[in-house]
């Protein structure tokens, strides 16, 4: 049997579906409030389509990232004697409604939080959304120090950043969570947060008119 490119694309799409995140109305995932919340809104809007909105090539790119990440988590969890993909939840109240903030931590043990990032270029300092992600994890786990492990896919270099707890950043994240939940519970698109990441966003075409000044309706 000779495989076709369609067969290969379907394999990657199935890998993504295996890791498909279900969005519950009373939960907010950490990644939703550390990235552009307009993108998070679209991810929730289209999740019921089970990735049909993604192109074949986007499935390959995302699938490769997941496969590498899984392998690294298995290796590192054995070396550092940590748990991988450990889920933490903490409840907040938005407009009198209980909402759980949910975070899935790459590596965790005895109050140690570690997050693995594979990148094309190691930054001089952590990317903002990665920094905020670790702040959210420290809030969820009641810890004060965490680590980002950057691994460069191009040259094989590794760099580890120590991240200290930042109460101001945590407060801002909780404000974002309140705003985001208010939007999604009301069917309103959050404000677009334009950055260099827009060029890689699978929802950029749909969002483009908004970025050019259209209104903020749902």
N, C-alpha and C positions, 0 to 999 in steps of 0.2 A: 504493500500500500504506500503510495507516494503522498506525503502530506502536502497540503496546499497552504497558501498564505492565510486563507480564511480560517483553516483549522488552527493555525498558530494564534491568530487574533482571538479566536474563540477561547483558547486556553487561557490567555491573559484576562479576558473578560470574566471567565469563570473564577480566576484567582481573585479578582477584585470583588466579585459577588460573595465569595467566601468571607471576605473581610468587610462586608457591607454593614455600615453602622445604621442601626434603627434609631430614628429620632422620636422621642416621646414628648408629648406636649408639656409635661411638667419637669423636663430635664433640659439643661444647657450643657453642651460639651465645652471643655476648655478651649479647644481649637476654634470654636465658633466666636469667641470673644477676643482672641488674640490676633486673629486674621481680620481682613476686611469683613465687616458684618453684613455688607450687601452680598458678598459671595456666600456667606453662611446662610443667608436668607434663601438664595437660589438653591443651595445644596439641599435645604429642607424641602423646598418647593418641588424639586425634581426627584427626590430620593425614591418615591413610589414607582418611578419608571425603571428602577433597578439598573441604572447606568446606561440606559439607552441614549441619553443625551451625549455620551462620550464617544469621540471618534475612535477608530481602531488604534491609531498610532498613540493617542492619549492613554488608552488602556495599556499599551505596551510600556510606555514610560512610567506610569503609576505602578504597574505590576512589577516591573524590575525593581523599583524602589522598595516595594513591600517585601519581595523575596530576599533582597539583600538585608533589609532591616531585621527580618525574622531570623536569618542565619546569625547575624551579629548578636542579637539578643540571646540566642541559645548559647553561643560561645562565651559571651561576657558574663551571663548569669552563672555559668559553671565556674569561671575563673574567680569572680568576686563573691560567689555564694549569695546571690541576690535572687529575688523573685522578678520575673519579667511579666510585662503587660498587666500589672496589678492595678485594679480599679479602686479609686477613692471617690467618695461623695460627701458633699456638705450642703446643708439646706440654708437658703436665704429666703426672704419674703419680699415679693414685689407686689405693690398695691394690695397687700393683705393676702396674697396667694403664695403658698409654699412652692419653691422651685429648687430642684437639686442641681448643683454644679458638679459635673462629672469629669474626672480626669483619669486617663490610662497612662501609667508611668512605665517607661521602658524598663528601668532597672531600679529596684527598691529593696532595701534591707536595713533594719535597725536605725531608722531615721535618716538614711542616706538616699538621696534622690539623684539619679543619673539619667541623662537623656542623650540618645545617640542621633547624630545628624550626619548624613552623607551629603557632601556638597561638591560643586565643581571648583570652588575656590574657598580656601579657609579665610574668613574675615579677620581683620585686625582686632575687632571686638565683636561680641555676639550680635547677631541680627536682632532687631528690636522684638519681632514676634516670637523669637526663640527665648529671649530674655523674659518677656512677659509670660510665656508658657511656664517657665521654671518658677516664676513668682507665684503663679496660680497653684502649681504643684506644692510649693512650700506652704501655702495657705491651707491647702487641703490636708496636708500631712502634719501640720504644726511643727515644721522644721525650719531651720534658719540658714542652712548652707546647702547648696546643690551644685551639680556639675554638668556642663555641656561638653560632650565628646564630639568634636568635629573630625570627620574623616574625609580626606579629599580623594575623589574618584579619579582625578587626572594624574596626580603625582604620588599618591599613596601617603602623603604626610598626615600626621595626626596632631591635633592641638586640643588641650583640655582647659576650659575656662571655669573658674570658681565663681559661683553666683551667690551673693549674700542677700538675705531677705531684705526687701524694700517695702516698707509699710505704705509709702505714698503710692507706689506702683500698684500694690494690692488694692488700695482704696479706689484707684482709677479703674481697675479691672472690675471691681464690684459695681461701680457706676455704669460701666459698659454692659454688664450683665443685666442690670435693671433696665437700661435703655433697650437692649436687644430683646429681652422678653416682652417688654411693652409693645415693641414692633411686631414680633411674630404672633403674639396672642391677639393682635388687632388686625393682622393681615396687611401691615404697612411695611414697605421696603425701608430698611435702615439707610442712613446717609451713605453714599459711596465714599470709599476711602482710597483715593487715587494714589498709586505708587508704581514703581518699576514692576511690581508683581502682576499688574494688570495685563501685561503683554503675554503672560503665561496662563491667564485665567480662562477656563473653558466657557465662562459666562460673559466674557468681555463684549461680545457682539450684542448680546441682549442688553447689556448695561451701557453701551456706548452712547445711546441717545440721552441717558440720564446724566452721564459725565459731561455731555455738551449742553446741559442746562434745562432738560425737561423736568417736569414736576416729579413729586415723590409718591405718587399714588401706587396702590397695590397691584 
